[in-house]
Amino acid sequence: MAGNTDNEEGPLGTGTPDHTTYLPGASRRQKRRRRSLATSNAARPRSPQATPLPWTQLSLLALLSLAEQTALNSIGPYLPAMVASFDEIPGGQEGLYVGLLASAFALAQLATNLLWGYFSDRVGRKPVMLLGTFLLMVCFVFFGFCTTYAQLIMVHIAMGLLNGNAAVVPTCLGEITDRTNQSSAFTWLPVIYSLGSLTGPALGGLLVGVAGVSKHPFLVPNVIAAALLLSSVVVLAVWFDETLDRIDYSCAGPGLAWMEKAHGWCMGCLGERNQGLRGKETRVGARSSRSQSGAVFPSVDRNNEASEEFVDEQQALLELQASSDEEDANVTSDTNEGRPVLHGLRNRNTLAVLGTYLVFQLANISFNSLYPIFASSPPPTGRDLGPGAIGVSLSLAGFATMLFQLFAFQSLKARMGNLGTYRSSLLGIAVSMALMPWVGYLDSGPDIGLGTGRAWLYGELGVILLLKNVCAVGGLSCVMLLVRPADSRSKCRC
């Protein structure tokens, strides 16, 4: 054993003797294989540590998303009854006109989504979110005063045209996070959507016709929704920091030069200029501190000379890494200059994700539009439920979905992966849509002799709504994480 004293620590340097390498029966090939494996394990870089989430910015985005989702979800429970109250709507065709409203809103939002995104790249994310939310608030005030179907559809189209938060909020969420904490951050966005699906239907279903407003029975929920949107505008205007690193107002057009002066005056009054710069430097420093291999600099003690020398070396490495990142960015921009915008879509994974997401959202939005029509229509087509019952059923399903998102979804997604969860969400929405026409009626007898027809109807609706909501929020959180890697890979191949 004297000849093996130099190898008592083992191949990994862990202090554990490696006796298996020197067994008498071990062949030379096995020895080389073990040594190669040990060397590769020792040289493997450590995984990067997760960056702490910027909870202040996340909370402000959550407040904006909650107010917006509460307002938008408050319309569904009473919209069939509101359309049926207009004299120009033929009897029995309320579903057609409600569907036209939903289609008009979606088409208007589609027509301006890219425009709002382009606008946010020029003037910043914060002004676009504030302007869009304020205009949405004005639309909700007018929505409560509508007395004809023509007024209703005009306001509904304006809601889709003037609100670009559907594209800007996820962009802000991606800009305040990095790859080490994006999964956790994007998980919270569907939680807020679930909370909005809880508060919105309850607001719209339970407050219709209250406060003695006989001429405008649908005014109260719209005024409360507008107040929530206005409060989110004020809070974001004061405390939210711009997430776009560089804003060029001159690129926004000659008619918008006044925005640069207004932006500088507002930042000076609120005292946010230095705070915003410090926040950007902090984000850049946090991202630059991680190298391509994922190595993280350890914490050091600045009270001794050795630590000061290490800090100097670390600062030099950070500056070198930052300069190399700038050179890579310049090379990438020069390489991609002149390429068409849709060049990055020439990727099979990106096209597959976008195509299936189109089907996913088609089914999701169709379900959201059809359920209030189905529930409020008289039998045998529908189930003859009032706005209050529809709102409460949607709120309870949203509450159960939020609990699932908080306590079970993360572990389930970690086991199934983003792709597996997204596939299961697509299947779950299809199953929920197939089951909805088979629920019972209010006056039907119990299936197995237990309970009442009303109880069975509410239970069946609850199960189907829970399945649909869980699949909707699960698919939404996973598809965002699937699109970003696919898009980055397509950029690398361009």
N, C-alpha and C positions, 0 to 999 in steps of 0.2 A: 504493500500500500504506500510505500514511501515514494514510488515513482508517480503517484497520482496527486500529490499535494498541491500542484499548481492548478488543478481543476476542481477544487473542492466546492467552489461557489456555483457551479452549474452554468449552463449557457446563457441564462437570463440575468445573471448577477444578482440573484435573489437571496443568496446565502444558503440555498438548499443544495446539497451534493447531488450531482447528476450521475448516479450509479448505472443507469440504464445504458448510457452511451458506451460504457467500458465493460459490458458483460462479455464473458469469454466467447459466447456463441453468436454475438452480433457481427454481421458482415460489414465490410467497409462501405457498401452502398447504403445500408441503413444508418451508419454513422454520419455519412455525408448528408443524407436526407434530414436527419435530426438537427445537425448543425446549421443547415440552410434554413430550416424552419425557425430555429431559435434566432438566427440573425435577422430574418425578415420580421419576426415579431418584435425584436428589440428596436429595429429601425422604423417601425410603423409609426406615423405621426398620431398624436393624440387628437381625439375629436374636439372640435371647438366648444367652449363653454357657452351656454345660452346667455344672450344679452338680456338684462332686465327689461321688462316691458315698460314703455313710457305711459304709466297709468293716467297721468293728467290729460295727455292728448287723447288716449283711448276713451277716457270717461267723457270728454267733450264730444267726440265722434259718436259715442253711444247715446248721449243725450239727444243729439241731432237725429240720429236714426230712430230712436224711440219716439220722438215727437212726430216724425214723418210717418212712421209705420202706424202709429196710433191714429193719426188723422186719416190716412188712406184706408185703413181697415175698418174705420167707423162707418164708411159708406155702405158696405155690403149688406148688412142686415135689413136696412130700411129702403134700399134702392128699388126693389121690385114694387113695394107699396107706394113709393114716391112716383114711379113711372105710371102705375095704375091709377093714381089720383088725377092725372091730366085728362082733360076731356077729349083731346084729339087722339088718344091711344085707343084703338079698337079693343073690345073685350076679348080676352083669351090670347092676346098677342103681346102681353107684357114681356115675356121672355125674349122675343125677337128684338124689342127696343132696348132692353137691358143689355143684351149681347152687342148691339150696335154701339152702345156707350163704352163698353169695355174695349171693343176693337178700336174705336176712335181714340181712346186714351193711349192704348199700346202703340198704334200707328204714329200718333203725334210724338210720343216719347222716342220711338225709333228714329223719326225724321230729324230730331235735334240732339240725339245722344252724342254723336260724333262731334257736332258743332260745339256743344258744351265742353267736351273733352279738349278740343282744340283751343277753345277760349281759355280754359283753365291752364293750359300750357303756356299761354302768353301773359295773362294777368295774375295768375296764381290760383291755388285751390280755394283759399279762404274767401276771396271776393265772389267767386262763382257759387260757393255753397251758401253764402249769406244772401246773395241776390236771388238764387233759385228758391230758397226757403221763404224769403219774404214774399215773392210773387205767388208761391203756393198758398201762403197764408191769405193773401188777398182773394185768390180764387175760392177758397173755402167760405169766406164771408159772402161772396156773391152766390155760391152754390146753395146756401140756405134760403135765399130770397127768390130762387127760380120758381116761376109759376107756369111755365110752358116747357114742352119737350125741346123746342128749338133753343131756348136759353140754357137748358140743362146740358145739351150736347156741346154748345159753344164753350161753356165753362169747363166741361170735362176735357175738351180738346186743349184748352189753355193750360190745364193742369199738366198735361203731358208735354206740351211744348216748352213751358217755362221752368221746368224743374229738371236739373241735370245731376242731382245728387246720386242717382242710381249708378252713374259712372265715376263720379268724383270721389265719393266716400271710400270705395274699395281702393282707389288709387292712393288716397292719403294713408290708408291703413298699410299699404305696401311700402310707402315712403318712410314711415316712422318706425318700421321694423326691418329686420334682416332675416337671413335664412335660418338663424338659430332660434328665433322666436316667432316666426311667421305662422307656424302651425297653431300655436296657442292663441295668437292674436286673431287669426281668421276664424277660430272656433267661437270667439265671443260675439262676432257679428251675427251669426244665426241665432244666438241666444237673445240678442236684442230684438231681432225680428220675431222671435217667439213671444217675447214680452209684449211687443206691439200687437201681435195677434191675440193677446189676452186682453189688453186694455182697450183696443180699438173697437172690437165687436160689442163689448159691454157698454162702451160710451155711446155707440150709435144705436144699439138695440133698446137700451133701457131709458134713454132720454128723449125719445121721439114723442112729441105731443105733450111734454110737460111744460110747466111755468105758464099755462093758460094762453099760449100763443096759438090761436085758432087759425089765423090767416096763413101763417107760416109754421106748420107743425114740425118741420124738419130743421128749423133754424138753430135750436139750442145745441145739438151735438156739433154742428158746424162752427158755431161761435167758440165753443170750448176747444175744438181742434185748432182753430185759428189762434187762440190764446196760447196754446202749447207751442205752436210753431214760432210765434213772436218771442216767447221766452227763450227758446233755443237760439234764435237770431241774436238776441241781446247777449246771452252768455258767450256764444262763440265770438262775437265781435270784440268782446273785452279780453277773453283769456286764451283763445286759441292762437297758436303760432303757425305761421305759414310753413308748409312742408316742402314747397318747391324751392330748390336750392338757388336757382337763378331765374329772375323774372325780367323779361325784356318787353316793356310796354310799347316800345316803338314798333314792334312786330304785330301789335294788335290792330293797327290801322291808323290812318291820320285822324279819324274822328274820335279816337280814344286816348289822345295824348293827355287829356285832363286827368286821367286815372292815375298817372304817375304823380302829379302834384297832390291829388287827393290822398293817395296812399302815403306819401311822405308826411303830409300834415296829420293824418290820423295816427301814424306811428309815433310822431313827435308828441302828440297830445296824450296818447296812452302810455308813453314811455316804453314801448315794446321794441324799439329798434335795436338797442343793445342786447336785450334779452333774446330776440330772434337770432342775432348774430352768434351769441354764446351758445344757443341751442344747436345751430348748424355746425359750429366748430366741435361741439361735443359729439354730435352724430358722426361727423367725418372722422374724428379721432377714434371713436369707438369702432368704426368700420375698418379704419386703417390699421388698428392694432392687431387685426387678425390677418395672417398671411394666407397665401393660396393653399398651403398644406393644412391650415386649420390650427396651427400652433398658437398658443396664448402665452403672453409674457406673464411670469409670476409676479406677485406682489413683493415689494422690496421695502426695506427699512431705510429711510432717508437720514438717519441719525449717525451713520458712520460713513467713512470714506469709501469703503468698498461698495456700499449701496449707491453713493453718488456717482461713482464711476459706471456702475451698471445702468443707472438712469441715463447718463450721457450716451452710453452705447445704445440703449433702447431708443432714445430720441433720434439718434442718427439713423437707426434702422427704420424707424417710422417715417422719417423724411425721405429716405431712399425708396421705401415702399410707395409712398404717396407720389413721388416723382415718376416711378415706374408705372403706377396706375394711370397717371395723366398721359404718359406717352402711349400706353395701350389704348386709352380712350381716344386719343388723337388719331392713332393708326386706324382704329375701328371706324371712327367717323369719316376719315378720308376714304376708307375702303368701301363703306356703304353709301357714300355720297353719290347721288345720281340714280340710286336704285329706286324702283317704285315701292310705295308703302306696302302693297300687298305681296311683295316678294317674300316676306317672312312667313306667309301662309302656305308656301309650297313645302309643306311638311306633313307627313301622313298622320303623325300623332296629334298635331294641332288641329287638322281638319276633322279627325275623328272625334276629338273632344268637343269642338265647336258644333259639329253636326248633331251629336247626341245631346248636347246641352240645348240645342234648338228644340228637339223633341221633348226633352225634360221640361223646359219652360212652357212649351205649348200645352202639355198635359197639366202642369201645375196651375197655369193661369186659367185654363178651361175649367178645371175643377173649382177654383175660387169663384169664377163667374157663375157657374151652373148650380152650385150648392144652394145659394139663397133663392134662386128661381125654383129649383126643385122642391125646397122645403116650404116655400110660401104658396105654391100652386095648389089648387084644389084637387082632391082625388078624382080619378085614379092616376093622373099624371104626377102630382106632387103629394105632399103630406100635410098641407094646410096648417103650417106653423106660423105664428106671428113674429114680428121683428124682435120682440123680447126673447122668445125661445131660441130663435136663430142666433142672436147675439150671445146668449148665455152658453149655448152649445159650442160655439166657436171659441169663446173665452176659456171654458173648461178644457177643451182640447189643447188650446195654446198653453195653459198652465201645466198640463201633464207633459207636453212637449218640452217646455223649458226645464222641468225637473230632469227629464231624460237627457237633455243636452248638457246639463250641469254635472250630473253624477254618473252617467253610464256611457255617454257617447265617446269620450276620449279613450277609455279602455277598449271599447268595441272597435274604434277606428285603428287603434294601435295593433289590434289582433288581425283585422281584416285588411288594413292598408287603405290608402286613399282611393285606389282604383277599385278594390273590392267593395268598399262602402258605396262608391258612386254607382257601381253596377247594381247593388242591392237596392239602392234608392230608386233607380229607374224601374226595377221590377215591382217594388212596393207601391209606387204611384199607379202603375198599370193595374195592380190587383185591387187597390182601393177604388179606382174608377169602375172596375168591373163589378164590384160588390154593391155599390151605392143603389142601383135600381131595385135590389132585392130586399131592402129593409121593409119592415112591416108598416102598418097604418095605426093611427091613433085608436080606432075602434075595432081593430082586429083582435082575435083571441090569442092567448099565449101559446107558443109553439109546443111546449112540453107540459102545459098545465100549471105552470108557476108564474105568479105575477100577473100583470095586466099588459094589454097591448101598448099602452102609452109608455110603460117602463121598458118593455122590450124595444120599442122604437128608439127611445133615448139611449139605451145601452148600445144598440147596434150602430147608431149614428156616432156615438162617442168612440167606439172602437175603430170605425173606418176613418173618422177625422184624425184620431191620434196616429194611425198608421200613415196617413197621407202627410201630416205635418212633420212627423219624424223623418220620413223619406225626403221631404222638401228641404228641411234645414240641413240634413246630412249631406244630401247631394250638393247643395249650395256651397257648403264649407269645403267640400272635397274638390269640386270642379275648379275653384279658384287656385288651389294648390296644384292641380293637374295642368292648368293652362300655363302657369308661369314657367315651370321647367320645360314644357314642350316649346314654348315661345323662345326661351333662352337657347335651347338646342338648335332651333331653326336659325337663330341669329348667328350662332357659331358656324353653321354650315354655309351661310350666305357669303 
